[in-house]
Structure formats: structure tokens, C-alpha cells
Amino acid sequence: MQTRFSTEQLADPRIAEAEKIIRKCVHCGFCTATCPTYVTLGNELDSPRGRIYLIKDMLENGRAADAEVALHVDRCLSCLACTTTCPSGVDYMHLIDQARVHVEETYRRPLADRFIRALLARVLPYPGRFRLAVRMATLARPFSGLFSRIAGLKPLSAMLALAPQALPRRLDQPKNGLFPAQTARRGRVAVLAGCAQSVLDPEINRSAIALLTRLGIDVVMPRGEGCCGALTHHMGREEEAKAHARRIIDGWMAEIEGEGLDAIVITTSGCGTVIKDYGHLFRDDPAYGEKAARVAALARDVTEYLATLELPDLKANGVSVAYHAACSLQHGQKITLQPKALLRKAGFAVREPAEGHLCCGSAGTYNILQPEIASRLRDRKADNIRATKAQIIAAGNIGCMTQLAGALDVPILHTVQLLDWAYGGEHPSFLNEKSIMLKPVEVPAT
């Protein structure tokens, strides 16, 4: 795509980066076939190609974002299906990230939108605040219908619909943050505690830690690490995202430079995509650039790491699993084979839903901020999953799990929870609640 940035504009590193990305786009339109918003809405401006035109025009003319630009940038899920499809290697992720920052810095949103976004940024990344907010949701639920009828407050109604009725018990963490290997020690990793997931489903990390320690891995969780910055990063609140990221980088660097880490294991794929990009996020930061790059180089999705441990093959257990590929895993991190291979190795019969490349509509805070589009995508995804007639759904991201749970009767669990059960862990409590008893398997010694 031809650009007309001035020499003065290109002296700005952000503009120079955007110009290089934009010039790679050849207008081919391959991205439109896999873009969830274009497939759903049919509007060119809600496709990656259309958004690139809008961003190019805005940046070239050095103007502030307006309501139209904000609308179409906001509608992007950052699912990155377009980057998987693009034959020209357009780095759409960093372009849309930059556009979000520009919108946040130059566009004054309507009051209700500013309020909702500030609320999300001040609550979701903080487990204590988020836990309190979920409890208070019970009191606010009677007003959900009213909120849904007021355009600016629809996100509040969506938030209440997603909030669980009750919260599970927290993960018990040792004072020193170390979960020691239960067999001969063969490695040492950190596991991201996270923010929203630690409140909504701490059993995910509990399962990951149980499985890893049984496999001879020391697991450490530095205290006070908190949010990785993903939630605020995707809202264009760059400085807030960096503040969260610096805190977590400091905690992990203390472990890296102390007893060392073989990997930083992440059980929320949305977080993993951002953490693996820390080197880019802090590329111009002299204090954190090198540290961020070291952390990013160690970051591994839990299935990515488990695939290196050569788990034994188990006999078929008679359980069918529909594998939901989270966008942040398949498109953001390009991890497509390991989760399914691990499930099959553990004895599960894996079924893949149609249109697996399309987003379920979760996308961080998207299902709150864009509830209508998110609901349509969720229902489409649910129909495809339902058609597999699988007994269980496996996913690698808490956002997807929360999004789909309201549309499906089939139990949905994190991939690592099923792997933990298969390799000698406890029967997942959620399956007991659903009266699904799985055949026990004999686990060979590791």
C-alpha cells in the first residue's frame, strides 16, 4: 500500500513502524474471509484492510481519532486471524495496538464509555477488587434489564451476565511461593498467577501446578506479581499496561537471576501473547528493554511447555473432547498442534469444531464493551461446538471459557485440567457437579 508520510513524521519511531506495516498490505482481501467482524457485519471498515485504510489516513494527516475511527478500531477483537491468513506478512497486531493508543490519547469518548473503560481498568487487573466486584454483582443483577435498554450502559448488563453466581476457593500458596517437585527434580519454572483467572477459576493453576510437580518440576509463584498488563494494553492504555508489566517483570527477574528458571509457564493464552511481546512493548525503554526481552524469551504456554516433557501415551479413556482453539493461542502464539496432541496422548478422543479459526467473541474485555457482536460470535461458535457432540470442551483461555459457558450445557475445562486428571490428578470437581464420571486410567510411571 502506497504511503505519503513526511520525513518529519517518519522521524517518530511509532510512525516509522506504522508506515512499514502499512506498506506491506497489498489490498488482496484474504483477511476479510477470516475476520470475525467482517464475516459478522459485512462492513469493509470492520475488516483488517478497511481498518488499515482508516489508520493510514489518520496517521498520515496527523489528526486526532474521531468517532468513526474509534468505532471501527474498537470493533476489532485483536484475534489476529488476519495475521495467520495474510500472505504478505502484515504485522497487523502492532498496527492495531498503536491505533488503540492513538485513539485513547486523542479521542474524547462519550461519558458512559469513559466510565465503563475506567471501571474495567481499575477493577479487573486487581484480584482483590475483582473478587469484591463479583460479589457485589449479585446486588446489581436486578438492574441488568434496565442497563441493557440504555445504549451507554449495555456493557454493565454484559458484565453482570458474565459474572459467576459464586466464587471458587482461592489457590493456597506457600509463604515462600514454592511448590516443590514431588518426584526427582528435572526443572524449575514460574507459573503466572494472573488476575481475572485467579478469581474466576483458580483450579486451572492448581491443576497445572499439581501436574508439573508430579512430573518433577519445581514451580514458583512470586508474591505480588499481579496482572501482566494485557487487559489495559488491549484498551490502548499503554502506560497502565507497562506499569503492570514492570511489576511482573521485576518479580520474574528476581527468580531468573536467583535460582534460575527454565520457563515462565502461562495458563491464560491471552496473557501469553502479550508477555511474549514484552520485548516489543519495552523496545525503547533503557531500564526494562533487556529484562523484558529475557522474560519474553522464557514465556511458554502450559501446553507448549508440557510438550517438551515427553509425557507417556495413555490408553483411550472413552472420553470425547471438543478442542476450542483460543485465538490468542492459535493466531497470537501460533500454537496449534501441541494442545490437541497432548489430549490425544492422554487418551482423549479429540474433535475439532468447524470454523475453528473464528473468534468466540471473548477477546479480553470485548464481550463487555461490544456485547452484541460478541454474542453473535459466541452463538456461532457454540453451534459449531455443539455439532461435535463431544462430552467435554477443552480450551486454553479463561476468557473463552467464561464466554462459552453461558451458551453451552457441555462442561468446559482448561486443557491442563484434563491433562492433570489423566495423569493421576484429582477428578475435576466441575465434572462431578455435572455428573460426568470418566473411566479411570492407569498412568505409567514417569
C-alpha positions as a printed Julia matrix, in Angstrom:
446×3 Matrix{Float64}:
   0.0     0.0    0.0
   1.44    3.36  -1.01
   2.05    5.84   1.8
   2.73    9.58   1.91
   4.27   10.19   5.31
   6.59   13.17   5.51
  10.25   12.95   6.54
   9.37   14.77   9.75
   6.62   12.26  10.54
   8.91    9.3    9.93
  11.35   10.69  12.5
   8.82    9.47  15.08
   9.66    5.76  15.73
   5.98    4.88  16.16
   5.03    6.45  12.83
   8.01    4.82  11.13
   6.91    1.42  12.42
   3.3     2.0   11.31
   4.48    3.09   7.84
   6.49   -0.13   7.35
   3.5    -2.23   8.38
   1.04   -0.37   6.16
   3.3    -0.58   3.1
   3.26   -4.38   3.31
  -0.51   -4.54   2.72
  -1.26   -5.35  -0.94
  -5.08   -4.96  -0.77
  -5.58   -8.66  -1.55
  -8.51   -9.03   0.84
  -7.58  -12.52   2.06
  -8.02  -11.18   5.6
 -11.71  -10.45   5.07
 -12.57  -14.14   4.82
 -11.23  -14.88   8.31
 -12.03  -11.62  10.11
 -14.86  -12.27  12.6
 -16.23   -8.74  12.48
 -16.28   -8.61   8.69
 -17.86  -12.06   8.48
 -20.47  -10.95  11.02
 -21.17   -7.38   9.88
 -20.13   -7.35   6.2
 -18.69   -3.83   6.5
 -15.34   -3.21   4.77
 -14.34   -0.81   7.54
 -14.76   -3.67  10.0
 -12.15   -5.75   8.18
  -8.38   -5.53   8.73
  -7.95   -3.99   5.28
 -10.58   -1.37   6.0
  -9.09   -0.52   9.37
  -5.64   -0.2    7.81
  -7.06    2.43   5.42
  -8.59    4.33   8.34
  -5.4     4.17  10.39
  -3.26    5.22   7.4
  -5.47    8.24   6.69
  -5.48    9.27  10.35
  -1.72    8.96  10.87
  -0.69   10.42   7.51
  -2.77   13.53   8.12
  -1.56   13.81  11.69
  -5.07   14.14  13.01
  -6.82   13.02  16.13
  -9.07   10.0   16.06
 -12.74   10.72  15.53
 -15.91    8.78  16.36
 -15.78    6.74  13.14
 -12.17    5.64  13.63
 -12.82    4.82  17.28
 -15.9     2.78  16.34
 -14.1     0.53  13.87
 -10.88    0.22  15.88
 -12.94   -0.68  18.95
 -14.78   -3.36  16.98
 -11.51   -5.19  16.24
 -11.16   -8.23  18.51
  -7.37   -8.46  18.07
  -8.0   -12.15  17.38
  -5.17  -11.94  14.79
  -6.82  -14.43  12.43
  -5.83  -11.97   9.71
  -2.12  -12.42  10.52
  -2.49  -16.16  10.04
  -4.18  -15.62   6.67
  -2.12  -12.71   5.32
   0.24  -13.79   2.51
   2.27  -10.58   2.82
   3.19  -10.82   6.49
   1.43   -7.61   7.54
   2.12   -7.04  11.25
  -1.47   -6.09  11.98
  -1.11   -6.75  15.73
   1.31   -3.9   16.32
  -0.57   -1.59  13.98
  -3.92   -2.03  15.73
  -2.16   -1.74  19.1
  -0.73    1.59  18.01
  -4.11    2.71  16.69
  -5.72    1.95  20.04
  -3.13    4.05  21.84
  -3.72    6.91  19.38
  -7.48    6.69  19.91
  -7.03    6.67  23.66
  -4.71    9.68  23.56
  -6.58   11.85  21.05
 -10.29   10.99  21.16
 -12.66   12.04  23.94
 -15.16    9.23  24.31
 -18.75    9.7   25.49
 -19.06    9.87  29.27
 -20.6     6.41  29.73
 -17.88    4.78  27.61
 -15.14    6.55  29.58
 -16.74    5.4   32.82
 -17.0     1.73  31.76
 -13.43    1.62  30.48
 -12.05    3.27  33.6
 -14.04    0.84  35.74
 -12.62   -2.17  33.89
  -9.07   -0.83  34.12
  -9.42   -0.16  37.85
 -11.06   -3.47  38.77
 -10.2    -6.43  36.51
  -6.39   -6.34  36.87
  -6.64   -6.38  40.69
  -7.8    -9.74  42.13
  -8.97   -8.26  45.42
 -11.08   -5.6   43.76
 -12.35   -8.03  41.15
 -13.39  -10.56  43.79
 -15.33   -7.83  45.61
 -16.95   -6.68  42.35
 -18.15  -10.23  41.56
 -19.76  -10.46  45.0
 -21.44   -7.08  44.52
 -22.79   -8.22  41.14
 -25.42  -10.23  42.98
 -26.91   -6.99  44.29
 -26.82   -5.33  40.86
 -28.36   -8.19  38.84
 -31.97   -6.97  39.26
 -30.97   -3.85  37.28
 -29.43   -5.81  34.38
 -32.57   -5.46  32.21
 -32.6    -1.69  32.73
 -28.92   -1.39  31.81
 -29.48   -3.43  28.63
 -32.04   -0.88  27.4
 -29.71    2.09  27.79
 -27.14    2.21  24.96
 -24.24    3.55  27.01
 -24.84    1.12  29.87
 -25.19   -2.11  27.87
 -21.66   -3.12  28.89
 -22.81   -3.17  32.53
 -25.54   -5.64  31.61
 -22.98   -7.78  29.75
 -20.67   -7.63  32.76
 -23.41   -8.88  35.08
 -24.29  -11.71  32.69
 -20.67  -12.89  32.68
 -20.18  -12.65  36.45
 -20.39  -16.06  38.19
 -23.02  -16.73  40.83
 -20.36  -17.85  43.3
 -16.59  -17.82  43.54
 -14.39  -20.9   43.98
 -11.85  -21.13  46.79
  -8.56  -19.39  46.26
  -5.34  -21.15  45.42
  -3.41  -21.88  48.61
   0.1   -20.55  48.09
   3.14  -21.36  50.27
   4.75  -18.4   52.05
   7.91  -18.77  50.01
   5.9   -19.13  46.8
   7.49  -22.51  46.01
   5.61  -25.68  45.11
   8.41  -28.29  45.21
   8.73  -31.18  42.78
   7.06  -34.35  44.07
   9.46  -36.66  42.21
  13.09  -36.4   41.13
  13.64  -32.76  40.22
  14.02  -32.15  36.49
  13.3   -28.46  36.13
  12.2   -25.17  37.68
   9.54  -22.85  36.28
   7.43  -19.89  37.29
   3.67  -20.04  36.77
   1.76  -16.83  36.14
  -0.79  -16.31  38.93
  -2.76  -13.87  36.8
  -5.59  -11.54  37.76
  -9.04  -12.43  36.43
  -8.31  -16.16  36.15
  -7.06  -16.32  39.74
 -10.53  -15.14  40.81
 -12.78  -16.9   38.29
 -11.11  -20.3   38.16
  -8.06  -20.87  40.41
  -8.42  -24.61  39.75
  -6.68  -24.07  36.42
  -3.41  -23.09  38.06
  -3.99  -25.65  40.81
  -4.13  -28.36  38.15
  -1.1   -27.01  36.31
   0.96  -26.93  39.49
  -0.17  -30.39  40.57
   0.74  -31.89  37.19
   4.08  -30.1   36.91
   5.22  -31.01  40.41
   4.27  -34.67  39.85
   6.44  -34.57  36.75
   9.43  -33.39  38.78
   9.18  -29.64  38.17
   9.67  -27.07  40.91
   7.01  -24.36  40.5
   7.45  -20.87  41.88
   4.86  -18.1   42.01
   6.45  -14.8   43.09
   4.19  -12.94  45.5
   2.58   -9.7   44.41
   3.15  -10.23  40.68
  -0.44   -9.31  39.72
  -1.69   -8.53  36.21
   0.56   -8.9   33.17
  -0.91   -5.76  31.56
  -2.89   -7.5   28.81
  -6.29   -6.14  29.85
  -5.28   -2.48  29.81
  -2.96   -2.97  26.83
  -5.88   -4.03  24.63
  -7.8    -0.92  25.66
  -4.96    1.32  24.45
  -3.97    2.33  27.98
  -0.29    1.81  27.28
   1.25    3.4   30.35
  -1.03    1.48  32.7
  -0.18   -1.74  30.87
   3.53   -1.02  31.19
   3.18   -0.32  34.92
   1.6    -3.75  35.43
   4.21   -5.38  33.21
   7.15   -3.78  35.05
   5.92   -5.2   38.35
   5.67   -8.69  36.96
   9.0    -8.45  35.13
  10.71   -7.44  38.38
   9.27  -10.47  40.17
  10.35  -12.89  37.48
  13.79  -11.33  37.05
  14.45  -11.92  40.75
  13.82  -15.62  40.13
  15.79  -15.69  36.87
  18.82  -14.1   38.49
  18.36  -16.11  41.68
  17.89  -19.86  41.35
  17.03  -19.55  37.67
  14.03  -20.51  35.57
  13.71  -22.93  32.7
  10.47  -21.3   31.6
   7.68  -18.94  32.61
   4.56  -21.07  32.22
   1.31  -19.31  31.37
  -2.12  -20.91  31.6
  -4.05  -17.97  30.11
  -3.23  -17.69  26.42
  -4.39  -14.08  26.2
  -1.71  -13.18  28.73
   0.84  -15.35  26.97
   0.51  -13.45  23.69
   1.21  -10.14  25.42
   4.03  -11.44  27.64
   5.78  -12.97  24.64
   5.64   -9.47  23.12
   7.2    -7.68  26.1
  10.41   -7.16  24.14
   8.49   -5.06  21.64
   6.42   -3.28  24.28
   9.6    -2.1   26.06
  11.79   -1.74  22.97
  12.5     1.95  23.69
  12.83    1.59  27.47
  16.5     1.64  28.54
  15.67    0.38  32.03
  13.38   -2.5   31.05
  14.12   -3.32  27.41
  16.67   -6.07  28.07
  14.79   -7.51  31.06
  11.53   -7.56  29.13
  13.19   -9.41  26.25
  14.62  -12.02  28.64
  11.21  -12.6   30.2
   9.55  -12.83  26.78
  12.09  -15.41  25.63
  11.23  -17.67  28.59
   7.44  -17.37  28.27
   5.67  -20.62  27.31
   2.04  -21.63  27.15
   1.47  -24.52  29.54
   0.81  -26.92  26.65
   3.89  -25.66  24.84
   5.99  -26.48  27.91
   4.32  -29.82  28.66
   5.01  -30.92  25.09
   8.74  -30.78  25.9
   8.42  -33.18  28.86
   7.66  -36.31  26.79
   4.57  -37.46  28.67
   3.7   -41.15  28.3
   0.99  -42.36  25.92
  -2.14  -43.49  27.75
  -4.84  -45.9   26.62
  -8.04  -44.45  25.22
 -10.31  -43.46  28.09
 -13.56  -43.28  26.12
 -13.98  -39.53  26.58
 -14.59  -37.23  23.61
 -13.28  -33.69  23.83
 -14.12  -30.77  21.54
 -10.99  -28.66  21.37
 -11.69  -24.92  21.21
  -8.64  -23.14  19.82
  -8.32  -19.78  21.56
  -7.36  -17.05  19.09
  -4.51  -15.85  21.28
  -3.08  -19.36  21.16
  -3.6   -20.33  17.5
  -3.15  -16.9   15.9
  -1.29  -14.86  18.52
   1.26  -17.52  19.52
   0.91  -19.87  16.52
   0.41  -22.84  18.85
  -1.95  -25.18  17.04
  -0.73  -28.76  17.39
   0.54  -29.21  20.96
  -2.76  -28.96  22.89
  -4.53  -31.48  20.65
  -1.53  -33.82  20.59
  -1.3   -33.76  24.39
  -5.0   -34.52  24.77
  -4.73  -37.46  22.36
  -1.6   -38.7   24.13
  -3.58  -38.6   27.4
  -6.25  -40.89  25.94
  -8.93  -38.41  24.9
 -10.71  -38.53  21.55
 -10.27  -35.02  20.18
 -12.92  -33.47  17.94
 -12.35  -30.19  16.13
 -15.35  -27.87  15.6
 -16.0   -26.28  12.23
 -14.77  -22.69  11.75
 -12.17  -23.21  14.44
 -10.28  -20.14  13.19
 -13.13  -17.76  14.12
 -13.18  -15.99  17.49
 -15.76  -16.82  20.15
 -16.2   -13.12  20.95
 -14.42  -13.04  24.3
 -11.21  -11.17  23.41
 -10.3    -9.74  26.81
 -12.9    -7.09  27.59
 -14.53   -7.24  24.14
 -17.55   -9.25  25.32
 -18.23   -6.45  27.79
 -17.53   -3.46  25.55
 -19.06   -4.91  22.36
 -21.79   -7.23  23.72
 -23.95   -7.5   20.58
 -21.14   -8.6   18.26
 -19.64  -10.8   20.97
 -22.98  -12.58  21.5
 -23.37  -13.32  17.8
 -19.86  -14.75  17.63
 -20.44  -16.77  20.81
 -23.63  -18.31  19.46
 -21.97  -19.19  16.16
 -19.07  -20.82  17.99
 -21.43  -22.65  20.37
 -23.39  -24.11  17.44
 -20.2   -25.44  15.89
 -19.03  -26.95  19.17
 -22.44  -28.48  19.86
 -22.33  -30.18  16.46
 -19.29  -32.23  17.54
 -21.44  -33.99  20.17
 -18.38  -34.13  22.44
 -18.73  -34.83  26.18
 -16.35  -32.08  27.26
 -14.88  -28.9   25.79
 -11.19  -28.09  26.27
  -9.85  -24.55  25.92
  -6.68  -22.7   26.83
  -8.01  -19.31  27.88
 -10.24  -18.28  30.79
 -11.93  -15.6   28.68
 -13.1   -18.16  26.13
 -14.24  -20.5   28.88
 -16.31  -17.78  30.56
 -17.75  -16.63  27.24
 -18.83  -20.08  26.09
 -20.08  -21.36  29.43
 -23.25  -19.3   29.16
 -24.19  -20.76  25.78
 -23.4   -24.45  26.25
 -24.55  -27.21  28.59
 -21.4   -29.23  27.93
 -18.71  -28.81  30.62
 -15.81  -26.62  29.55
 -12.42  -27.08  31.17
  -8.9   -25.85  30.62
  -6.75  -28.29  28.66
  -4.36  -28.6   31.61
  -7.19  -29.65  33.93
  -7.93  -32.63  31.69
  -4.25  -33.48  31.41
  -3.81  -33.3   35.17
  -6.75  -35.68  35.67
  -5.5   -38.1   33.02
  -2.01  -38.25  34.5
  -3.05  -39.1   38.05
  -4.62  -35.9   39.34
  -7.96  -35.4   41.04
 -11.19  -35.81  39.13
 -12.17  -32.24  38.1
 -14.8   -31.01  40.54
 -16.77  -29.34  37.75
 -17.29  -32.73  36.1
 -18.6   -34.16  39.37
 -21.11  -31.32  39.54
 -22.27  -32.21  36.03
 -22.49  -35.92  36.98
 -19.93  -36.89  34.37
 -17.8   -39.71  35.67
 -14.9   -40.64  33.46
 -13.29  -44.04  33.3
 -10.1   -44.12  35.4
  -6.86  -44.72  33.57
  -3.69  -46.47  34.6
  -0.83  -44.0   34.45
   2.59  -45.44  33.58
   5.45  -44.36  35.83
   7.26  -41.28  34.54
